[in-house]
Amino acid sequence: MFKRHYVTLIMLSFMVFGCSSRHTPAPVVESKTTVSVGSKTKSSIKSSTYQVKKGETLYSIAFRASSDVRTIASLNNLAPPYRIFPGQKLKISGSPSKPRANKPSAKNSTKSSGTTTKNSNKKPIATNKKQEYGKTASGQKTSKKPTATASNFSQKIRRWLWPNQGKVIATFSTAPQGNKGIDIAGNRGDRIKAAADGRVVYAGSALRGYGNLVIIKHNDDYLSAYAHNDQILVKEQQAVKAGDVIAKMGDSDAQRVMLHFEVRFRGKSVNPLKYLPKR
């Protein structure tokens, strides 16, 4: 009898000790986390160099780097239409690459010098031609007044159209991780329209966080982007008019069916609501 009470007393003491030793509540593990729409990290480029991947264009790379495509083209000595290839290394920032020049050898330089002396009485070929390529008959360049460039004046868009008439569910934010455009709700298959005249410079799904994406160049200043499409109905280099159907709404790389719409001015994100007409 005494032994039974003794065992019971020991068991009770262990139970009391176990309860008093826990000073913090037991951890709660959630089975599923919720991420708000638009908070997904986009595939931005922060490095000073970048290696081109399959399916990318210079415009899509500039888009990810939030840079003007002309800036990256200048850094890498690329001329329109800015053709690049997978594996190519590009400068995203820094000093422009110096073009490779074939320097003449000492032998060729001497030979060339001798030829010039021998034919010094002859007129240069350029002087026998009529004025062309911006030169006078004497071979001197004419002074042309520079036209208004993008560095001085903004190339305005004649008109902007809403890409879709759905409800705006998320607006533009200037926060570092904020929404760089607006999100428009709708149904799968709803038509997505070009917001202005332009040319398609990217159509694909290589940009993480944007799903099936279309980027349209409107002029040297403005681009517009249409993300999370279910289907893309245009091809790269295709000319489009404002109001042309370019895609169908979907939820590619998104948590719901919607259109993520961005406007970029010289590579930088701007608030689309400042350009789109009032509803």
Rosetta blueprint (number, residue, H / E / L):
1 M L
2 F H
3 K H
4 R H
5 H H
6 Y H
7 V H
8 T H
9 L H
10 I H
11 M H
12 L H
13 S H
14 F H
15 M H
16 V H
17 F H
18 G H
19 C H
20 S H
21 S H
22 R L
23 H L
24 T L
25 P L
26 A L
27 P L
28 V L
29 V L
30 E L
31 S L
32 K L
33 T L
34 T L
35 V L
36 S L
37 V L
38 G L
39 S L
40 K L
41 T L
42 K L
43 S L
44 S L
45 I L
46 K L
47 S L
48 S L
49 T E
50 Y E
51 Q E
52 V L
53 K L
54 K L
55 G L
56 E L
57 T L
58 L H
59 Y H
60 S H
61 I H
62 A H
63 F H
64 R H
65 A L
66 S L
67 S L
68 D L
69 V H
70 R H
71 T H
72 I H
73 A H
74 S H
75 L H
76 N L
77 N L
78 L L
79 A L
80 P L
81 P L
82 Y L
83 R L
84 I L
85 F L
86 P L
87 G L
88 Q L
89 K E
90 L E
91 K E
92 I L
93 S L
94 G L
95 S L
96 P L
97 S L
98 K L
99 P L
100 R L
101 A L
102 N L
103 K L
104 P L
105 S L
106 A H
107 K H
108 N H
109 S H
110 T H
111 K H
112 S H
113 S H
114 G H
115 T H
116 T H
117 T H
118 K H
119 N L
120 S L
121 N L
122 K L
123 K L
124 P L
125 I H
126 A H
127 T H
128 N H
129 K L
130 K L
131 Q L
132 E E
133 Y L
134 G L
135 K E
136 T L
137 A L
138 S L
139 G L
140 Q L
141 K E
142 T L
143 S L
144 K L
145 K L
146 P L
147 T L
148 A L
149 T L
150 A L
151 S L
152 N L
153 F L
154 S L
155 Q L
156 K L
157 I L
158 R L
159 R L
160 W L
161 L L
162 W L
163 P L
164 N L
165 Q L
166 G L
167 K L
168 V E
169 I E
170 A E
171 T L
172 F L
173 S L
174 T L
175 A L
176 P L
177 Q L
178 G L
179 N L
180 K L
181 G L
182 I E
183 D E
184 I E
185 A E
186 G L
187 N L
188 R L
189 G L
190 D L
191 R E
192 I E
193 K E
194 A L
195 A L
196 A L
197 D L
198 G E
199 R E
200 V E
201 V E
202 Y E
203 A E
204 G E
205 S L
206 A L
207 L L
208 R L
209 G L
210 Y L
211 G L
212 N E
213 L E
214 V E
215 I E
216 I E
217 K E
218 H L
219 N L
220 D L
221 D L
222 Y E
223 L E
224 S E
225 A E
226 Y E
227 A E
228 H E
229 N E
230 D E
231 Q E
232 I E
233 L L
234 V L
235 K L
236 E L
237 Q L
238 Q L
239 A E
240 V E
241 K L
242 A L
243 G L
244 D L
245 V E
246 I E
247 A E
248 K E
249 M E
250 G E
251 D L
252 S L
253 D L
254 A L
255 Q L
256 R L
257 V L
258 M E
259 L E
260 H E
261 F E
262 E E
263 V E
264 R E
265 F E
266 R L
267 G L
268 K E
269 S E
270 V E
271 N L
272 P H
273 L H
274 K H
275 Y L
276 L L
277 P L
278 K L
279 R L
